[in-house]
């Protein structure tokens, strides 16, 4: 079976790609450790790789790399979301697949590399079924004193309280929601990113900062790496699981891929928010500042 090569840095990638014969199909998978669909993509690639026996010269080569840790490579292939798959031969991109749809990925690979030895369905792990335990099933199925039926039990007035009468969780959530609602409106254009505009901590954040600067957009920013509560809370609040996130007047636009789509549809998408000549967009405040600052 073929194996999947982990790419740790730019030089390893360049060395591996340049060593492939011109007839070999390179399947390059871009992922991040925090995106759940990337785990599904890994399973799909492992199943595909197992169906292609090693050959000389190789028919196919599977590579995987962290899109955020290797931003230059990601940008060279115009990766704006993960998982993202590139099919390349002799230095030329043949096809790209966004997402983790197993049938699309397999069809694309087999269209360019032919079918592997295993022509059946992808060998993905089946879903696990949860089987409820029978009433009283414990210690080999014998009902014990600990497992007796307590469904009709109700505490009496003299029983000790085992939990607070009111949990503070709901109040904490309301307070966080209020804070998030204020943060997204802290500036007409608000960018929630990893790092700061001068030192982005991921390739996608860096690309979006560069895009805003190119368009001369005046914006505020929030470094979500400096506040875990905001980082996790904003995912649920906006129903958008990844970063960066861009907001206009408190309304979510989306991530880098959505912003690029908006600009392709309407090149003047940011015209209302331009406060500097194009290519000289305002820089957000001091690097140590974690609160939003208009630029």
C-alpha positions, 0 to 999 in steps of 0.5 A: 500500500502507498503511504501518506507523507507528512510535510513539516516544512517548505524545503521538505515539500519542494524536495519531495515534489521535485523528486517525483517523476513527471508521470506521478500524480501528487495528491496534496492535502491541506489541513489544520489540527482544529478542523473536524472535517480534516480528520475525515479527510485523513481517513479517506486518504488513508483508505485511498492510499491503501488501495494503491500498491507501491510501484516504481516509478510511483503512480501516485504520491500522497502528501499532507501538510498543515495549512497554517504552519506552511502559509507560503505553500497554502497561498501558492495554491490559493488555499482559503479553507480546509480541508483542501485537496490539490491533484498535481502532475509534473508541476501542473495543478489538474484539479482541486477539491474543497471539503471532505466528501469521500465520493468526490475525492475518490472520483477525482483521484481515480480520474487522474491516477486510475483505480487502485487495487481495492475497487470497492467502497472506501474502507472508512470506519462504520458508525458506532451504534449505541445499545441501551443497557437492559433495566438492571443490567450491571455486573454481568446482568445481575441486579444489585442494590446499586442498580435498583429501579429509582424511577419513582423516587422523589426527594422529600422536604427533609432530604439534604440538597445535593445541588444549588437551586439555580446554576450560574451557567445561564447567567455567564452565557448571557454575560458573554453573549452581551460582551460578544455583541459589543465586540463585533460592533466595536468598529464598523469593520471588525476582524477576529484573527489569530495574532495581530495585523503586524504578527499574524499567527496563521496563514489565513489571518495573514491573507485577510489582513493583506487583503484589507490593507490592499483595499485601504480598509480601516478596521479594528481587530481582536486577537482571539489567541489572547482570550480563550473565552471569546475564541470559543464563545464566538464560534457558537455565537456566530455559528461559524467554527473557524477563524479569522472572522470578519464583521461589517457593522456587527454582521458576520461576513465570514472567513477568508474564502467568503470575503474573496467571493464577495470581492469577486462578485463586487469589487467595490464591496469595501468602498464604504469602509476605505479610509486610506489609499489602496495598498495602505490600509490602516494598521491596528494598534499596539501589538500587546493590545488584545482589545479591539482598536480602530485603525 
